[in-house]
Amino acid sequence: MKSKIINNGELDKLYPIKMQMLSNTHWTPVEIARKAIFFLSEGERKSVLDLGSGSGKFCNAAATFSNAEIVGVEQRENLVHLSRKIAKSLQLENVKFIHADLIDLNFKNYDSFYFFNPFEELINSKDSLDKSQILDENKRDLYIQLIKQKFKELGFGTRIVTYCGESEEIPENFRLIKSENKGKLRFWEKI
């Protein structure tokens, strides 16, 4: 039986101290994960992809609120291992983590998508998680255009939730359904 996450502090305690210190800046709060996963897994939607899952906090929190298959993709191998370790400690069977570049994934394998402040660390040194990424605005712009194109090709009814960021990667064929948390949390659906 999987664990239930009650609050942010409870989940943060499962992470190493360094990751706990990064939580407020880099990881999705449990309450945001709860709101997002209810929208992303509503109805017949069965699979959610977290683009740039980092420490896996969104995926692990969301998996305690939903039976949908939740997949996190992250290019930092150490964070993928950490995410898997936390999922195992919570006895979560509906979450998995992939070590890959999100550009290489087939988005058509998923019903819904989540991402938190995408690619910000490529243009803002204050948002740098580690030294593996260097500031590169051209790379950021390229990623945004590639993601936008992948989203454009998805089927009617596909859902996206964005948390923070400018939502530049959301194509015009998605409509904003609602926003919460002072406009930081946005819910999108393809029309």
N, C-alpha and C positions, 0 to 999 in steps of 0.2 A: 504494500500500500504506500502511495506516495505521500510525502510530507506536505503540509499546508504552510505557506509562508504568511505570517501575520503582518509583519511590517518590515520596513527598510532596514532598521538596525539589526533585526534578527537574521536577515539574509547577509548583510554586510559582515557579520561576525564569522561567517564561514570562510571568508577570504583572508589572505595574508594581510598584515598591517599595511603594507604599501598599497595594495588594492583598495583597502578600506579608505585610505586617505584620498584616493582618486575618485571615490564613489560619487561625491556631489557634483563633480565636473564631467566625468566621463561615462558613468553608468546610469542606466534608466532606473528611476525610483520605482518601487514595487507598485505603488498606486497608479502610476502611468502605465506600467505593464498590464495591470488588471484592466484598465479602461481600454487599452489598445487591443488586447487579445479578445475581449468580448466582441468588439467590432470586426476584427480580422477573421474570427472563426465562426461567425454567425451563419446560420442556415446550413447550406451544403458545403461550405468551405472547410477543407480538411487539412490543408498544409500551408504553413506560414514560413517565410524566409526572412531572417533578420540579416540585413546587409551590413556587414562590419560589426559582428557580434561582440567584439572586445572580450571582456571577462565572462560573457555569457549571462550577465545578470538579468537582462530582459527575458531571454529564453527560459532560464531556470525559474524565474518568478512566474512568467506567463504559463508555463507548463503545469504549475500547481493550480491554475484556474481553468484550464481547458484540456480537453482530450485530443485536440488537433495535434498533428505532427508538427513540431516546431524545430526548424533547422537554423543554426547560426553558421554563417560563413565568416571566417577571419583569416587574415594573412599572417598574423603573428602566431607561430606555432606554440610558443609558451602559453599564450592565452587560450588556445584551443585545448591544451592539456589541462589547464586550470579549470576551464568551463566543464570539461568532462568529469573531472574529479568532484566538482560541486554537484553536478547532476547525479552522479552516483551516490554521493552522501545523502541526497534528498530522495533517493530511490525513484527517480523520474525515468519512465520508460518511453515517453512521447517526445523526447528532445534529443537532438544529436548535433554535433559540431563538425564542420568541415574545414580543413586547413587548405584554403585556396584563395585566389583572387576572384572577387565577385563578378568580374567581367567575364570570366570563363564559364560561369554557370548558365544553364538553360533555364531562364525564368519561367518558361511555359510548364515546368514541372511543379509550379506552386500556384496556389489560389490567391494568396495575400502576401503583403510585404511590410516590413517595419524597418525604419532606420532613424537614428538619432544623430543629428547634426553632421551629416555626411561630408567627408573630405575637408572639414574645417582645419584639421591639423596640417594640411598642405598649404594653407595661406596665413595661418595665425600661430606663431611660435608659442603663445600662451596656452594653446590647446594641444601641444605636442605631448603625446603619451610616453614616447621614448625617442631614442636617436635613430630609429629605423626609417623614419620618414624625414625627408628634407623639404623645406618650403619650395613649392613648385606650382605656381598658379596655372601654368599651361596644362600640367598633369591633372589638376583639379577640374579645369574646364573640359578636358577630354573625357574624364570619368563621368561628369554630369551629362555630357552629350550622349555617351554610350549607354548609360543607364536610362536616359530619357527615351532613346530609340528602342531599347528592350521593353520598356513599359508600353510604348505606343503599339507594339506588336501583340500585346496580351489581349485576351478575350473580354467580352462584355461582362461587367459585374466584378472584375478584379478589384481588390481593395488594397489600399496603401494607408499606413499611418506614419506620419512624420512627427518627430519631436525635436523642437528647436530647428534652427536652420531656416533658409529662405525658400525652400521647396522649389528650387530652380529645375530640379530633375523631373518634376511632375509635368507630363505632356498636357496639351490643351484638351485632349479627349477624356480627361478625368475631371470630375466635378468635386468641389469641396462640399462635403455633406454637412460637416459641423466642425467647430473648433472649440477647444477648452483650454484651461490653464493659461488665461490671458493671451490666447492665440498661439501659444507655443506647441500645443498638441492639435494636429490637424488630421481629419479623417477624409479620405478620398475614395471615389468609386469610378470605374470606367463606364462611360455612357455610350 
